[in-house]
């Protein structure tokens, strides 16, 4: 409900409401002290099925089982009156707003400058300024308005909850206005808003409400129905400093009323007869008054009639009496009625009524008002691809008083020969509207007025290999009527291109083989292919580190055979480099400067997998590194060490366990001292000692296990004591030399035995 309409209704009873509020003003202690939870304690409600007349729910039923229907009794309920000329309004009997339930409570203290208004409603309206079918809207409303004398905190208790407001700015007439609107739909068993159950006049007080209603819509009365028994409106005012603000006649800070105006009509339990109107059209000729074709849906067995709508001007009456429609078992109804002569031979009723009823005491008769319109048929909706013209023709069923037909998409009249529209992009569907109310819609069909010729074939096709997987194509577009191009590789289409294309890059070309390309111009008449062109793509370039790099003594004295796996494709060469490795006495290995070993380019051919390097110094440690090369690009390297000779096995390897005389000078229990002759070979960085549990014979047997005890750095090292051994248990030991970071080890020495004390 609009703000102005609420104020108007409020003003018509403001004086009486003020007197009643003053006479019945109570203190806070004199009213029920229960309160709904802040801010709201409303309970859910259920909605009935859709009413086919107004498209709103038939009823709303609160949590107590109280069911109401939209009230259209002007003596007991407020609603907007029907709007003349609006068919939807004429059908429902109301204007934009109507109500299932409406309750208001007002407090007026003009001497204190205080007014309060609480509005609670269940409303039916539209999303549009005037009624339009399909725009129906239903919602519940809780509205609180306050005009206050001073800034402060105002606590509003009402039948459905508690709302507290901090009002800091005083503006006469609009200090506070808050509205809570919550929409709902039909067939909802648990709709929820900020109101409900519905307030009604207190049934134990006189006078009772009119029969079939919950109030008279005008008289303030005590009510029942609050879910928390707070059937009142109470406002408490407190300043920001905590002091009370006077808002009642006695100077107190509490203003209260338990009087409400209430409207609502009890649901009569009757539902509308199901009815819908599919079409109400007329047709006539210059020599014939014409006919009405009426189509409707209802329940099988219903009585369905059609006639002129109420209020039809006498000179336009054509169906003066109800005409029955014939139905089938699936609820489809139809009739064709010849129009009667009328005083005005060209006048027609603006609307007709279709009425359905059944012989059932629980079902109401349904009356629908529908516009009587002509029947429009689109006979042509063609778009010519050659002339780029949309041609639309249509006819109306009224040739006696021909209406104006309009191509709605372009707002152009469709004359007797139709309408032609030049456009590069027609709509998929067109609509033709009639000034007599009818319309029709059709899909646009594409046609050709000129038979197309084959397009000329592309000329001078050239293919350029860019990489192992990319070939660039270019050609001359010799056609003027192509709709596009097709690119084929080895006879298989790989791409479609738009009109006027002259180049394409095949970025998924197969590598390492010959491929053949053609470009084809296409249109509706067919296709024309270019001459084929063939190219060979290279293998893809892969520059990777060599695999399995190793070096061993060569077949010539003082040489090394360096070998590897070729992991690259597309390389132009292999580079092999060598550097001397020196090992310090403490075991630190230092790699010298790498230099290529081949001349003059320093590179081996592509796909090389080995090289024999001669001229090595005897008993010298070297490092080799190898990588693939592509032009000036050096690939990742692999590295391996090589000793030109045989790494020496430590000499005089022995155990020095001593039992001592009478234990004097004996080796401590669990230990085996080992000794050997230190190596003088410059490549030796240190020693590795291995151990096996058991005698030499036991450790020589299959399945025996040797584990590394220690890896020692330092060429001059000549002794080491193994600890943590079991006493009286024989152990076998052996020793090797190693080259440290170079990663080489010698053969193992002959095993020896040491048994800890």
TORNU-738098 format. One record per residue: x, y, z of N, C-alpha, C in turn. Coordinates in pm, whole numbers, plus 50000, padded with zeros to 5 digits. Example, Ala and Ser with C-alpha at 12.3 -4.5 7.8 and 13.67 -1.06 7.14 Angstrom:
2
513194943150780512304955050780513204967050780512854977550708513674989450714512905000350787
END
This chain:
757
500864988150000500005000050000500885012350000500525022649921501355034649913501305042450043502345050550066502455058650187501305068450196500955075350084499885085350086498545078950120498295066950063497015060550089496915056350235498025051750292498025048350434497735060450520498375071750489498155083950566496715088550553496145087550433494765091650413493825083550500494025070350501493165061750584493385064550730494655067550765494965070450905494285083350949494305093650864493745106550902492235105750920491525097350844490065096650856489625091650991490545084951063490145080151194491125084451302491955094451271492985098651367492365103851495491285111851481490695117751601490155106951694489355097751635488795086951718489885078351777490955075351699492035067151750492735074051866492895087451854493565094651962492755094152089491405095952076490555095252195490615081552260490525071152177490555057652232491905054652297492995059252229494315056852285494455063852419493885076052426493975083252553493145076752661491925072152624491045066152724491575052852773492245045252683492695031752720494185031152747494855042852760496295042852780496635035352908497565026252899497945017853011499415019353040499825016653159501255016253192501825003153142503155002753140503814990553092503444978553177503264980953307502964969853397501554964653377500644972953316499264968653301499014959753182499994957853095499824949252978500574936152999500234926352912500974913652920502454916152904503244909552983504674912152984505464903252888504784893252830505504884552736505914892552613506974888852551507444896052432507994886152331507694888852203508294880652098509794883152093510564873952045512014876252039512334887751944513314895551981513774906451895514614900551781514444905351654513474915651621512134910151576511974896751563510744891651504510474877451551509184874851576508784861351617507614856151539507394861451418506274857051336506394842351302505244835551288505224821351255504934819551106505294808051047505034805850904503554804750874503204805950747501834804450701501844796650570500684790950537500564782950415499744790550312500074788250182499354794850073498634784449989497454788449938496644779449858497084779049713496334771549629496664770649486496354783849415496804784849290496614797149213495154798449171494594810249192493254813449146493334817348999492624810648907492774813648764492224827248723491444833648810490884846648776491894857748800492474858048921493394869048953494854864748956495144851648943496504846148943497204847949077496454849849185497014850349319496664837349392497324834049505496914822349582495444823549628494714812549624493324812649667493174817249812494144813649899494014816650042495374817350106495394823350227496584823050313496124818150449496804807850502496374801450627497494802650728497184809050846498234811150945498464798551028499424799451121499814787551199498714782951294497644791151315496504786751397495424780151313495614779951179494624774151090493604784151040493824797151065492914807551018493224810650873492264807750782492454809750639491664821750591492314830450513491684842350459491824842450307490864849250241490934851250097490964866250070491304870149947491334884449915489944890249932489874901350007488574907550038488274918149933487124916649866486684926249766485314932049801485014932649931483784938849981484124953150018483664962749937484034976649958483514982250089482494976150150481964981150277482824976950396483564966050383484324960850497485824960050472486264962950351487694961750321488124973050228489364977150244489954986750151490634979250037490454984049912491214979349796491054989949688491984989849592491884999149479490714995049390489925004649345488815001149256489314996949119488464989949045488824985448910489134997348821490094995548730490525006048640489785004548508488975014548468488215013448342489145011348223488765001948137489544999348017490684989348036491024985848161492074976048188491414962348201491674953148106490994940248104491304931848226492574932248274492944924448393492174929748513492114943048527491384949048638489904946048629489374946448507487954943148489487664928848528488604919848502488414905748536488454903248685489374909948757489514907448900488564915748984488104927148930487234935749007487964945249099489304945549094490094954549177491144961449091491734971749151492804978849082494154972849117495114981849149496484977349169496664969849300495954973949409496194967949541494924962049598495084950349662494014944049740494704936049850493894931449949494474925750069493764912850111494574903250157494044892150233493754896650377494704904550430494624908650571495354921850587494764930650672495384943550698495044947550841496054951250919495844955851056496764967751081496194978051150496964989951183496714993751328497754999251392497645004951527498325018451525497635028751583498175042251582498175047951723499215055451756499305062951883499575077451846498735086551901498915100651871498935108652001500025115552027500195124352142500645138152090499735145952028500145158551967500765168352066500305168052191500875177352289502335174252318502715161752297504105157652321504915156852190504235159652079504945158651951505295144451913504445134851953504765120751929503625114051854503945106751750502995098351676503685085351639502915074451643503425061351601502365054351517502795047451413501905039751329502585026451296501885015451324502375002051289501354995851194501824992151073500974986250969501434971950946500484962650944500764948550919499794943750813500304936750709499434933350597499924920950525498964914550456499244904150357498554908850230499354912450129498874920750020499054913849885498154917649789498244913349650498344925849563499344926349476499534938149392500194933749262500864943049191501524940349063502894946749063503774941648977505094947748959505044959948868503854962748814503674973548719502734984048775502774996548723501885007048777500415003548768499984996548662498624991948647498614976748630497464970348655497424955648644497814950648505498784941248503499214934548381499314919648412498654911348332498694897048358500134891948349500534883748445501894878748453502784886848545502314898548590503084907148680502524907048821501714896848857501134896148990502224894449096502014900549213503004900249321502254899549454502624890049540502054889049674503174890049776502884896849889503904898549991503264901650125504014899350233503614903850366504384916550398503774924850485504404937750518504334940450668505444945450721505484951350855506114965050839505334975550873505834989250857505714996550991506775003351031506825011051156507195025351122506345034951167506645049051146506555056451279507515065351301507565073251424507825087751391507075096951459507415111151468507685113751614508875118551649509295119051790509675133251829509615136351960509915150052005511395152752021512205142352038513625144752065514435132752018515705135351990516605124451954516775115052073516895102152044517065092352150516875078352099516695069152194516505055052162515045051552184514395045952079512965042952084512795027952062512205021752162511975007252159510505004952126510254997752015508884995251969508574980451988507604977652075507124963952094505794962752021505634952051945504424950251864504064935551866502944931751806502494917751818503464907351766504474911351685505344901251625506804902751665507114911851755508504912851792508834926151856510134929051860510644941251921511654947451824511484960251796512444967651713512914979851789514214982051793514764993551865515505002551767515265015651779515815025251684516575036251758517675040051700518455051351751518225062951653517405072651695517045084051610517895095951652518755100251561519695111051593519325124251528518525123651418518145135951348516625136951349516095148651388514655150851395514235158251268513325152251190512755158451071511255156551078510565167351100509115166651125508415158551017507625148751063506825140750971507525128550916508835127250939509535115550885510795112450966510605112151096511755108751180512195094351158511215085351141511565071351115510455064851033510835057750928509895049750850510635037450801510265025950852510935013450814509895003350770510124996950656509174987450599509884974450568509264963350610509784950050580508764943050490509074941550361508214934450266508864921250230508094910350241508604896950210507634890250113508104886849993507234880849892506944866249923505824861449869505484847149878504754843149751504634830049730503994824749609502944814549649502174809849551501134799849575501744786249606500944777849671501304763949700502574762649783502734771649880503874771149972503364767150109503754755450163503234751150294503884758350412504974765850388505684772350499506254785650455505374794550408505824808050374506174815450502507134824650493507604831650613507734846550585507154854550671507334868950665507604874150804507364887050825507544893050958506214895251028505114889450974503814889651040503224875751037502274873251125501584860351133501794853851269500724848151327499364846551275498654859951254497484859251182496734871351152496014876251277496134889251308495384895251420493914896051383493044893051479491584894151460490994901451580489784906751561489094912451678489024902051788489144906651913489034897652028487624891752030487474878452018486124872552005485274873552131485874876352246485074876852369484544890852395484914900452313484454914152332483404917652228482504926652269481474931452177481944944552114481504947551994480664938951910481484928551837480874917551793481614907751713481824913251573482814907751501483024912351362481874907751274481674914251160480624909751067480854895151029479714888151004479814873850971480694871750850481634862450862482524859150753483764867950747483974876850846485104886050846485754886050984486974891150991487714891451118487734905451178487154915251113487034929051157486284936851053485924949551087485154957150989486014966950909487354966950931488254975150855488274989750892487504993850995487445007951030487475010551179486905001751259486745004251402487944998951480488635007551558489725002551643489184993551753489754981751767489294971851863490484964351923490374958952046491384949652097491414937152008492604931052000492774919651909493424907951981493384896551914494124884651956494884879751833495854870951858496594865051748498094866251756498614874951847500064876151859500664862751899501734858251834502344845351870502964845652010503164857652068503754858752202502814865952298501524867052260500524873452346500854888152370501514894752274501774909252285500834916252189499534915852220498514921552133498394936552158499484943552145499534957852168500724963552095500784976852090501954984152044502414992952158503654991752198504194999452310505535005452268505665018552289506905025552255507495031252383508775028552408509515033652522510625042752470510685055152523511635065152474512655068552581513945067952544515035070952637516075079352566516545090052635517585098352575518915091352572519845096852495521175090952487521895091652620521405100852708522005102152841521375092752942520435084252896519785074552986518535079853052518215092653036517025098453099515805096153010514605095053069513395092752991513025104952907512375102252793511825112652707510305111952716509665123152751508205123352770507515122052636506685111452623505935109652497504465106952521503985105952651502565104152672501985116152746500675116552756499985128152813500405130652957500705120153032501065121653172502525125053191503265126353084504685129753095505605117853106505055105753092505885093853099506605091052967507505081452972508275078252851507785065552782506555061152816505955049352754504595053252697504385050352569503095052552504502615039252449501315036252476500805022752447499405023452388499115014052299497735011852255497524997052234496284992552265495904978652235494744978252137494534989552064493444990451968494004989751826493384981451745493814979351607492594979851516492754985751396491744983851291492174971751210491224962851184491534950051119490544947651006491064942950890490194938350783490674924850733489734916650691490064903550637488814895250622488724887550512487574879050485487954864550500487154857150576487424842950597487324835550463488234826250443488214818150321486984809350323486164810150214484914802550210485114787850173486354783750150486634769850119486364765949976485904775449897485584772649756486754777049668487054768649570488124772049475487484775149340488224782349257487714785849125487744773849031486784773248944486814763048839488034765448751488894755348731490064757348644489634761848505490254772648456489894777948325491034786348271491364784648144492294793548075491784795447933492084807047879491644810247743492844810647651492864801747551494004800947460493924811147347492704813947299492574823247187491144827947174490954840947153489664846847122489864856047002489624851046882489874858746760488594859946678488574870246598487434872246507487954873046364487044870546269487364872346128486114877546058486324885645953485194890945876485704895645740484754896545645485054900645508484204912845475484464919245362483654930845326482164927845313481844915545281480424912245260479844903645371480644900745472480184891545577480494897445714479474897145801479664902845935480804896046006480924882645993482074875646047481734865846158482784861046225482624850846329483684852446435483414845946550484364845446662484794831046680486114828746691486664815546724487134815946867486544807646953486864807647095487504794347133488704795047193489434783247239489694784647389489474773947465489674774747610490074761047663490624761047787490914748847862490184749347995489544738448032488874737348162488894722648199488294719248314488234705148351487174698248267487404685748237486464678248156485104677948225484054680448146482704680448202482214693948248483064704148246482654717448288481714723548185480934733348229480104741148139480854753948107481184756147979481974767647937481194775547833481094788847853480364797447760481214809647727480814816647617481454829047578480374839047540480584851847571479654862447536480364875747540479674886447494480264899747502480554903147648481654910547670482004914447806480994924547858480834924547990479944934248053480394948248020479434956947992479774970747960479974973247812479814962847727479954965047584478884974947537479294984647458478354994747408477254988147326476024992947337474904986447264475144985447114475794995447055475984995046911477034984846868477764978946966478794969246933478444955046976477234952947030476854939747080476764929846965477504918846979477514908346876477144894746933477534892147059477194879447125476374883047250475154886647229474334891847338474004881647444474004868847408473674858347504474854848647512475014841647625476114832047637476014821047532477164818247467477224807647367478084796347422477564783947422478334772847482479494768547393480574764047460481724757947392481624742947409482004735547309482004720947317483374716147363483374706047453484624701147508484874686547480486104682247504486444668147489486914662647624487364650247625487714643747751489004648947812489794656447735491054661947789490924676447832489684681847831489464695347882489684706347781489704703247651489824713447548488424717347501488174730647490486854735747453486994745147334485934745147247485994753347126484584756447078484454768147016483234771246942483564781746837482794781546728482794792146628481394798146626481294811146653480004817646661479914828646555478864828346477478644838646377478254851446447478874862546409478574875346472477214880246424476434885346520475114890646486475244904846432474234909146354474204922946309474064932246429474614944146417474544953846524474184967346461473684976546542473354989846487474514996046412475734994446464476934999146394477524987046324477444986746193477794974546120479254971046127480134980446168481574977346177482074976646320481244979946417481694979946557481804965646609482804963446696483004950546761483154952646911482774942846991483044944047135484554944147159484994952547253486434952947282486924940547352486024933447419486424921547494485244912147503485544899347533484514889347557484794882647691483764876547745483894869147870483774854247841484694846447898484574831947892484344827348035483294819248056482854815448189482814800348198483334794948311483324780448334482754777648471481934767048479481374763048608481154748048606481044742348726480734728148742479664726848849478944716148844477884713748943478514708649071479174717549144479924713649264479814725049364479314721949482479094732349582480404738249636481514731349616482784736249669483604743749564483044746149446483784752549338483034764849289483724776149278483124788449228483214789049077482274796349019482314799048876483484808248845484194805248737485334813348697484974821548574485254834548583484964843748471486254850548429486644848648303487824855148248487404865248142488084876648138487824887048039489004887147941488714885547814489774884947715489484894547600490544901047552490384909847436490004901747314489104907347231488744901047105489634907046996490504899046937491514904046844491414896746712492004902646609492064895946480493134885146483493094876546383494094865946371495094869946263496384871046303497444874946211498224862346172498524861046041499314849745993500464855245909501694852245951502864855745870502974845645757502844850445635502884841445519504264840645455505144850045488506494849545433507444856845528508604850745554509684857045631510994851645575511374857145458512534852045385513654862445383514884857645403516054866345389516864861545270516994870545168517714867245046519204869645068520004858845059521444859945084522164867944977521594868244855522254875344746521964890344751520724894044777520374908244782520424913844923520644905045022520664909045164519404916745202518264911045163516974917445187516054907845261515404913145368514404905545443513024909145389512284899245340510944901445285509924894945378508964903045428507944898145520506574901745466505694891845460504284894245425503424887745530502244893545554501324888445656499914892645621498934885445677497524888545653496804889445787495684896645786494794897445902493484890845867492814885345967491514879045946490404889345925490724902145944489734912745925490014919945794489244916545690489384923545561488254933345538487324934145634486234943845622486694957745665487384958145779488014970445826489474967045849490274966545742491644961445755492454969245858493044962245955493894969146054495284971645997496064979846067497454982246029498324971146085499124964945995500064954646038501464960746041502204957746149503534963846169504564953046195505704953746121506844945046149507514950546274507264944146387507644949646516509154951646529509954942846469511404943546484511994956346424511314962046322511814974046256510804985646260509624983146323508554993246332508184998546194508054989246098507684992745961506334986545927505474993745853504174987945817504314976845714503504966545731503454955445636502244957845546502484963045428501374966345338500814954145270499974956845168499324945845096500324936745029501484942344989502514934144924503654930745019503474933645146504494930645245505464942145262506614939145323507634949245345508994942945321509914950645259511274945945233512244954545313513194948045385514154955045469515554950745425516394960545388517784957645352518624957145481519264945845506520044944345629521114933645610522264935645673523334925645666523164914645770522304916845869522134907045977520664906746019519864897845961518444897245996518244890646132517114893046199516824885846323516454871346292516584862646390516234848546370514724846746363513994855246436512534854346443511964868346427510874869646351510224882746337508804881846394508264893546435506924894546490506154905246415504934901946374504044911546310502884914246404502674927046437501604931246528500494937946448499244936046494498084942146430497524953046519497024963746458496374974246537495064969446595494564957946548493354951946605493684942146716494954941446758495324933546875495954920246847495834914946727496424901946697497904902946665498584891346662500004891046628500384876846587501514875946517502054862846481503564864046475504224852746493505694852346496506144840946406507264843046336507774832746244509284833146242509884821446219511324820746201511704825346061512844832246052513304837345924513974826045846513584824845719514164814645630515164821445536516304815045511517284820445418517074814545280517134823145178516914818845039517954825644950518004821344824518864827644724518034830844601518234842944553517534846844431518354844044306519684842344322520584840044210521354827144236521394818044136522154805644152523644808944154524374805444258525784809144268526654800844175527774806844132528764799844052529884794844141530634784944090531774779944167532794791144187533434791744303534464801944324535734798144248536514808244209537804805544146538764799544247539634790244198540574783544288541674793144331542194791744454543334799844499544534797444408545324807944386546474807244297547774809344376548894804444315550244806744366550404802544512549914790544543550074785644680551554782844708552064788244819553454786044860553464781245003554404771945032554544766445167555974768545215556134774345333557454777045390557604769645521558664761045529558914753645653559584763045752558924765145866559454774045970560154766046078559594754546113560194745946216559734731746190560114722846279559724708846263558214707246268557474716446332556034715046347555254726946292555894735746217555184747346162555524749446015554444750745936554584753945793553654765645764554184776445709553384788245674552954787345529551624789745506551054789345372550634803345330550774806445203550324819245147549824816745006548764824244965548194822344833547524835344787547144835344662546414846544604544934842944599544084851744655542634849444653542094853944518541774844544431541314847644296539794847844285539084844344393537624843444389536984856544438535754859144391535004870844436533704866744504533374854044503532094849544558532254838044656533444836244711533624825544808532944829144940532554819045014532034821145150533084817445254534214812345206535294808945297536314800045228537304795445305538364786745253538534774745344539044763945286539364751845360540824748345332541584745645438542994741745424543074726645445543744719945351543884705445359545354701645367545674692045454547014686345465546914671545433547654667245331547604653245286546154649045258545354658445201543984655445161542954656445273543394659145397542484659645512542294674145556541034679145568540824693045612541384695245753542124706245769542684709445901542224723145951541594731345864541154744545908540144750145809539184758245862538284766145779538544780745807538584788945700538974802945712537884811745654537794824345697536744833445649537024838545508536044845845457536154852045324537404860945317538044860945199539194869645170540484865645244540544853745300541784849245366542874846845262544124849545301545244847945208546454841045272546364836945397547514830545463547004821845578547844812045613547514803145726548794796745775548934795145905550094788345965549634775046023550204764245970549934750846025550934748446137550494750546261551384749346376551384735246437550694726146371550684712246418551124702846307552034707646223552524699446113553304687446167553184675746101553974664146143555454666446112556314662646203557744665146185558444653246119559514656546048560384646245992559824638645876558914644845795558414637645677557874647745576557544642645458556984650845350555484652545373554974664845355553544667645366553114675745244551844673945204551294680745087550104689245129550054701745083548994711045120548204715244997546884718245020546034724644921545114734444995544744745244929543764754744983542584754844888541354753944946540144752444866539214764244893538754771044788537724781444800536364774744794535424778744882534114772144888532994782444886531844778344833530584785644848529454775644833528214780444825527074771344821527064762644696527734767344588527744759644464528764748244467529754748944553530774738544559532114744144601533204737844552534544741944593535514740944478536624748744489537684748444388539014748344461539894738144427541134736244499542314742044424543304746744500544564751544443545394739644396546484742344325547444731944295548114727644425548454714744439549104710144562550554714744568551054716344690552444719644712552954710844826554174705144808554734695844905556014701544965556224698945095557454702645165557804691345258559074691245303559514681245401559904688445528559314684245637559604690445766560764683145834561614690245906562724683645977562234677046104563124668646159562834663246290562874674446392562174673346499562204684046600563584684846664564044696846692565344699046754565284695746901566094685946943566214682547085567694682247120568124691547200569524691947244569544687947390569944675347417569914669847552571314665147591571514663347720572794658247770573004643947723574204640247683574494626347644574174616947760573764604847727573424594947829574534584547838574654578347956575564567047976577024570047946577464582247971578854585947940579824577348022580854571647954581864563648024583204565047952584254561848025585614562347967586404550248016587124543947924587944532347960589234532947878590174524247915591444524147844591224521347697591884528947611591734527247468592524515447414592404513547285593104502347221594564505747189594974518447190596374522547170596964524947315598324522147316598954526147445598704540847472598504544647635598244558947674597084565347595595854558747589594654564747528593434560947610592324568747586591034565947653589944565247547589084555147559587924554147470586724560047546586254571847501585114578847564583874575847480582814570547543581604566647470580364571947543579244574047465578004579447524576804575747436575634578247489574404576247413573944589447352573554589247223573104601347152571644603947188571384613547278570004616647323569414628547250570134634347153569674646447084569234643246943568354651846889567994651446748568134665546693568624666446571568784679546510570084686446547571004679546622572264685946656573154686546532574074696046533575004697446421576374691446451576674688746581577984683246616577964678846762579074672246803579314668946943580654674846982580724680147102581984685747154582464677047268583794673147266584404665347374585554673547430585574675447561586614683047627587264674647736588524678047766589284670547868589994680647958590084676848088590814685148183591584675948277592814679648316593554671648414592944673548553593064662948633592574663548771593754661048863593984670248956595054668249055594434665649189595084656649265594584652949397595634656549500595264664949597596184668949702596384657549800597444658749883597744648249980596594646150078595804656850102594694655150196593444649550129593544646449998592414640249929591564649749848591854662949849591054672549773591404671549625590364669449541590554668249396590264681649331591104686149238590914698749167590934696049018589854700448949589744698548805590354710548737591264708148644591914719048573591034724748463591624731748370590894738148263590554728148154589254728448113588824719548005589274725147871589684716047783590064719847647589574709147552589144713447433588654703747335589774694547292589404682247257590444672347226590534669847077589624676046996589654673546853590004686146780590524684746655590944696146574590464693646431590234703746346590494717946382589294724546450588054719246427586884726346479586634723646627587204713146677586934709346815585634701946832584944698946721583664692046728583674679046650582934669046701582714656646627581444658146545581224649646446580024650746363578754648146443577624652546387576334649346446576164634246457575434630146560575134616046586576344608046631577504614446659578674607146710578354601446848578974589546879578724583247008580004579147079581184581447020582434578047089583614584947022584714585647098585964590947045587114584647124588264581547054589454576447124590454587947137590734591147264591624602347292593024596847325593984600847245595354595747264596224606547327597474602547356598454611947408598274615047555597704605347629597504607747772598804604847848598994611447961600134608748048599824596448132600834588348151600634575948227600294579248372599454570248427599084571448569598594585748603597784591348514597254604948534595724604448533595134612648619593674613248633593144624648546592084621548467591484631448379589964632148404589364643648361587904645248357587504648448215586514641148161585994643848028584574649348040584214658847954582814663147945582424663947798581124660047770580634658747634579274665547625579034672647517577704678647495577424679747346576084679947312575644681947174575654696847143575844700047014575944713846969574964715846854574264727546856573454731546742573874745546701574714746346598575254759246559576134764746669575754776346719576504782546829575924778846964574854771246965574194767547091574844755147147575364756047272575964744647340574914738147430574704725047412573744717847495574314714447631573484708747720573954704847853575004693847844575944693847941577064684447937576854672748030577534661647996577674650248086579174648748116579534644648238580924644248283581284630448335582554625948305583024613248358584524614448386585024607048486586454606948519587144594748458588454596148432589224585048375590664585748427591174573948472592544572748518593324565048412594334571348355595114564848251596134555448316595654543948343596474534048409595584525648496596224519248595595454511248689595674516948827594564520648894594724526049029595384515549117596384519549197597114509649278596274504549393596484491749424595884485749543596864487649658596434492449774597364494549886598154481849916599434483449935600314471949965600404469850115600764456850150601054453350290599874456250382598684452950334597494454750416597454443650521597294447850650597424438050759596624442550881596364432550966595754435251098596864435551202596784444951297597824446151401597234443951539596244434751549595664431451681596774425151767596904429551892597924424151984597244419052109597614406152148597064400752272597854405452392599124409452372599974414152481600434402652571601494405152643601984395352740601304398552872600554388652918599754390753039598844402953026598424405652900597484416852876598154430152861599464430452882600144443352872600324446752725599884458852684599964463252544598944456752453597924450352512596894443752431595964454152365595494450552243594484459052175593194458752256592564470452281591294470452357590264461452292589364456052377588334446952328587454453852225586974446252122586054451252022586704459551915588074459751908588754467851808589704459351725589854463851596590844457551508591644468651443592934470751483593774480551414594194474851279594164483251175594574479351041595694488650996596584483450912597704491450861598014487250718598614496450643599014493950504600094503850465600624501750350601644510950300600974521750219601174534450259600534545750189600994546250046600064549949956600354550849812601104563749781601914563149677602614575149632602094579949497601034573349447600454577149318599664590049335599924599949249599344613349265597824613349250597254603449181595804603449160595034598449281595754592149377595074586349493594704597549590593404597849624592914607949719592724602149857592594588749868592384582649997592074568049982591394562150086591204547650093589794544450137589294532950088588014527450135588284513950197587774511850321587934499050390586574492250395586534479050361585294471350364585434459950463584314455250514584334444950618583294434350586583644421950625582704410850615582804402950745581704399050803581714391450928582004376850896583154371750947583524357750924584964356550879585374344250859586734341450812586834344350665588064343550611588254346050468587464336050385587494323450428586764313250354585254315950359584784319750477583354322550490582944334550401583804344650396583444356750320583664354950171584374344150132584524341449989583354333549934582524328050022581394319949979580324328749916579494322349830578394329449766577414334549872576914346649851575934352349944576544360150058577854360450066578474368150174578304383050145578344391250250578084405550237579274413650284579744422750196580804432050230580194445950242580504452950350579984466550370581164476050389580954488750347582004498750362582084502950508583264502150565583484506550705583744521450709584624526250618585004540350623585594544150488585424556950452586084562550334587004573450384588314571250372589314580150428589884589250319590044601950351590704611450261592124613950310593034614950218594434617150255595304605850203596144609150105596974598950043597964592850140598444600650238599494595850329598954587450443597634586250454597044578150561597484563750545597934557250660598424543450650597884534650760596924539150837596404530750946594994535550982594194525951034592844529251081592394518151175591724521551284591214511651379589714510551367589244498351342587804495651333587314492651474586254499451518585744497651655584324492151651583834489251773582444484751785582234470551738583264462151744583144448451695582894438951811582394427051777582164416751879583474409651912583774407952041585014401252084584994386552040586194381852006586434368051967585714363951839585154373951767584484370951640585434374451527585804364751442586704367951331585994376751227586714386551175586214395451068587224395550955586714396350831587564397850714587524412450668588694417650626588784431550581589504431950446589154442450363589884445050240589894460150218590814464950132591024479350116591174482749968590744495149931590884500349795591434514649805591994519449695592284533749683591134540349607590934553649630589904560949554590444574549511589744580749416590194593449361589364605349411588634603449519587864614449575586714618349486586554631649462585434636649384585424631349241586564626549192586614620949058585814608149046585534601449159584594590349161585134576949120586474574949114587034562049074587594554749196587554541349191588154533149297588994522149232589984517249308590824506349257590164493049285590804482549238590374469149278590624467549427589954457649486590124455249629591384446749653591954448949769593124440849809592664426749843593614418049861593284404749911592784406150055591754398450095591194400050229592164395150337592074401050454592814396650572591814394550682592244387550790591344384950904591874392051026590964397651101591304403451230590244399351330590714393951446589764389751549589954398351673588934406251715589084415151830589264407151958590024412852056590134406852189588764407252256
END
